[in-house]
């Protein structure tokens, strides 16, 4: 029983060190060309990968749980809060 506990502690310590050193992994969606998704019909066209926002990498789950590295998902739209109020309406656009 103590052998399993020691093995588990060593594994957790190694995983924690791995997360601290390498909090990101390669994006599974755009492995062949980082940051790009190629078109299906017109194969010479591409767009920015929506899974990794064109960065070509994603944050590992353990790094997300412990808060290491960049955020896992980025907000594309700003929510209206007290810090970011909605834009004021002008007389021209009512």
N, C-alpha and C positions, 0 to 999 in steps of 0.2 A: 504493500500500500504506500509506504513512504517513497518507494522508487517512482511510482506514478506521480506523486506530488512533486518530487524533485524534477522529473521530466517535464511536467506541466509548467512549473515555475521557470525553468530554463527556456522552454518554448515561448512563453509569454514575454519574457525579457528579450529574447531575440526578435520577436515580432514587434515589440515596442521600439527597439533600436532601429529596426527596418523602417517603421513608420516615421520616425524622426528624421532619418537620413533620406528616405525616398517616399514622400507623401503622395506622389502622383503615379499613375500608370498610363499606358497607351490607350487611347480611345478605341473601343472595339468597332465603332461604326466606320471610322475613316482610317483604318490601319494602313492601307496601301499608299495613300497620299494624305498625310496629316493635315487636318483642317478642311478637307474638301470632300464633297459628295458629288460624284459624277452623274450626269444625266443618263436616263435609261433609253430614251428615244434618240436624242441627239447626243452622242457619246463624247463630243468634244466640248460640251458645256459642263459647268460645275457651279455649285453654290457652297456657302459656308456650312460646315457640319453643324446641325442643330443640337447634337448631343454635347459637344465640347466647345461650342461657340467659336470654332475655327482655331482653337489652340492646339489640337492634336493630342491632348492629354486630359485625363479625368482624375479626380481625387479618389484615393482608395477609401473603402468603407470605414476601416479602422481609423484613418486619419480624419475622416469627417466626424466620427463619433468623439474623438479626442480633441478635435479642433486644430489640427495641424495643417498647414498649407493654405491654399486659396479656397474660397467657398466652393462647394460641390455644384451648386446650381446658381446661376446669376439671374437676377431679376432683369428682364428686358424692359419692363415698364416701371416707372417710379410710382409707388402708391402715394396717395394723398394723405399725409399725416400732418401733425403740427410742425414737423421739421420741413416738409415739402408740401406747402399748400397748393391747391389747384391754381392754374394760371388765371390771372384776372381777366375779366371780359373787357373788351374795349368798346368804344362808342361805334366803331366801324363794323364790328362783327357781332354785336349784340349778344 
